[in-house]
Structure formats: C-alpha cells, structure tokens
Amino acid sequence: MNEVLGVLQALAELDHALHHLSGRLSDLDQEEAALKERLRQEDEGMARRREAHRKLRQAALDRTAEADATDAKIREYQRKLDHEIISYKEMEFLREQVKLLRARLDQLSEEALRLMDAVEEDAQRLAEDEQRHKERRARLLEELQALGKKREELQQARAELEARRGEALGRLPPPVRQRYEQLRARLPNPVVYVDGQACSGCHLRLSEATLLKLREGREVVTCENCSRFLLLRW
C-alpha cells in the first residue's frame, strides 16, 4: 500500500477513535449532570424533611407558650377576684373570663401534650431519615467520584490519541493534509473503502479509471463523486 494511504488509513482510525471517545465523554457529562441533579433533589428533600420537623416542634412550643400565657392570665384574674376590691360587674366579667380561659387552657394543654408526643416520635423518624439520607448521599458521591476518575482516564486517552493524530497529520504531504482536514470538517468518514465497484461513502459507482488507479496503489485516489479518499480492502 502507498505510504500516504497507510497514513490516511491510520489517521481515519484515530479520528474514529477520537469521535468515539468524545461520545463517551459526552455520555459521562450527562451521567454526571443526572447524578448531581439526584444529589440536589436528595439534599432538598432532606432540607424539607428537617423543615417539617422544625415546624412541628415550633408548633408544640407555640402551643405550650400559649398555654402558659393563658394560665398566667387566669392567675392574674383570680388574684384580682381574691385580693382586689372591684365592682360586681367587673367581678362577674372576670369570673366568666376565668371560666372561659380554663376551658381554653385544658384544650391548649391537651394540644401541647399531643404535639410534644408527636415531636418526640418524629424526632426518632427524623434520625432514621437522616441516616438513610447520609447513606444515599454517600453512594451518589461515590458514583460521582467514579465518574470523575473515568473522565480523567478518557481525557488522558484522548490526549494520547490527539498527539498521535498530530504526528500522523505531520507525515502527510501538505495538499493531502489540507484536503483531509477539509473533508473531516464536513464528513465523519473522509477515508472509506471501496465496496465492490462503489464508494462506500456516497455509494455511487466508481469509474474504471479510478478503480485501476486503486489497484495499482501508486497514488492517492479520491472518489470522483464525493471527494473522499479511497482504499481497497486487501
């Protein structure tokens, strides 16, 4: 085989390998984005879970504070009834208020106890949720780390292929190199084999003159239809 044709063949194989590597790196980008999204959702879900527990605890504290305030108000009214000289009308009003407030205090106390029990139970569930969240997060980070390592390996392989590609390009005559790069810019396969009597790139029949030049193997031959470089399968 003509030496230039051999370089073209090797160059085409390198470009194919580089294209495949670029696809794998692109896939890694998508996998990484998906993992980061899962990590974000995991963290946001845990943040919502913690916020729900905080609100439950705050509701219990608020109810307890309201019960304490109600109890203090009852004591204040009762002190006026027991120790101050007040009018009959005010006395009746305070007695009615004390009655209403005591009923309210019973309700608030019951709600506060129920909420505190709920807080205690939810705190236990939250601890379990925190542990599961920690485990899931660790697994996601491990997957991201593995992807990062794989990316480094692929990038190193790509750098090596690009170095070999540059070396191969340098071995081509300038006109051939320029033609190859022009074809490569618009076609995924600038170097193709002959399939029967047709170019396997454009699938059009080749002339007898072109096929003869190929069989002689003394020069670089291109398809008269699509301009791709042609190779024979030996």
Buried (B, 14 or more C-beta within 10 A) or exposed (E): EBEBBEBBBBBBBBBEBBEEBEEBBEEBEEBBEEBEEBBEEBEEEBEEBBEEBEEBBEBBBEBBEBBBEBBEBBEBBBEBBEEEEEEEEEBEEBEEBBEEBBEBBEEBBEBBBEBBEBBEEBEEEBEEBEEEBEEBBEEBEEBBEEBEEBBEEBEEBBEEBEEBBEEBBEBBEEEBBEBBEEBBEEBEBBBBEBEEEBBBBBEEEBEEEBBEBBEEEEEBBBBBBBBBBBBEEE
